[in-house]
Amino acid sequence: FHGSVIMSLHRTSLTPLLPYPIAGAGFNNLGNTCFLNAVLQCLVHTDQLQTFLLRNLPAFRQHFGAQSLTLALTEVLQVIWRMQRDPHMCARDRTISPVTLHRLVIQWLENFEPFRQQDAHEALRHIITQLGDELSTRKPPAYQELKESPHETDLNISKRWWDNWTSHNTSVISEIFAGQLKSVVQCRHCRQDSRTFDPFLDLSLPIPSPTQGQYPTVFDCFEELFAPEKLEASNAHRCDHCQSLSMAMKQLSIFRFPKILVLHLKRFNNLGSKIDMFVNFPAPNQLLDLTMFLDRNAPQETVHYRLYSIIHHYGRATGGHYVACCHNGTQSSSMTTQSTP
């Protein structure tokens, strides 16, 4: 893919939950809102999310007020659902203006200004986080420091960290999008390991340089992210065991894979320029096998994902246009373009 910035993939073990999946509708541009329209297309085409929201719309109308992002998104889904089933409505007429959603996103996002170019990844992370906060069924507990025992197994530590996070993040968002990263940092002074197990809602992948004239694949991006990293100099590690500040080696792996895996390609570097390079990805009817990135101490399983939506950015870092392409749920090998006019 050329210009792709965000990809959404679902585990192949998941099956559609709706008898007539939403095929989508166009979102009108409200003034440089293509970033938001593209993100909304991906969320609208996430089957597990749309099913939950539509089934709970009556409860949302009773529970949430006018400032609820959950209610605003569900109302948009309801409008699309009705439009799709109207036999008198042509496909070209299926466009809506998500005014309330746009207002709420801009209202809650820091440093976002109306009618300015914005970052689709930042908007997506905000929307998912806000939905999770609104839909969470538990209140945050008192702060608890998670200490590591050198003889405790990875499975036990992972469960303690996961239970601590889900104790105040229990919602359909965590059930769908949340995974768990394992990080091991080994001190080169005392050779002791420090382990952490952090949740994630998306993964940001670096884009490696071409090798032997071949463009990188998304698999190459994963290998780049999970390659061992040396921590030294200004990034040296303070060891909890020997208290020394020394060089260390850091290794990441995935301990829990989510049902829906959201990938963000790092196309914009710290210098403000864009990495405008092709990244090869399996076709929608092919599987992405990520089993090798599952930590060896995690419960072993085959990890296959299939692409169902992607956001492209056309242009430069200072300006451009976002377009989403989403699988419409009616054909297993087709992609339908949902452009943001």
LINUR-V366344 format. One line per field, one symbol per residue. psi: psi as a letter, one per 40 degrees, with the letter a starting at -180 (. if undefined). Layout:
# LINUR-V366344
psi=???
This chain:
# LINUR-V366344
psi=ihehdhihiiieeiihehdgiheiiihihegfedddddddddddehdddddddddedddddddiaeehddddddddddddddddeheehideegiihgdddddddddehiehiifihihdddddddddddddddeheiihiihhhhihhdeiiddddddddddddedefhidddddehahhhhhhhhedeeiihhigiiieihhhihiiihfehiiiddddddddeiihhhibefihhhedeeihiiihhhiihdhiidhhhhhhgehieeeihggiihiiiideiihhedeehideihhihhhihheiihihhaideiahhhhhiheedheeihhhgih.
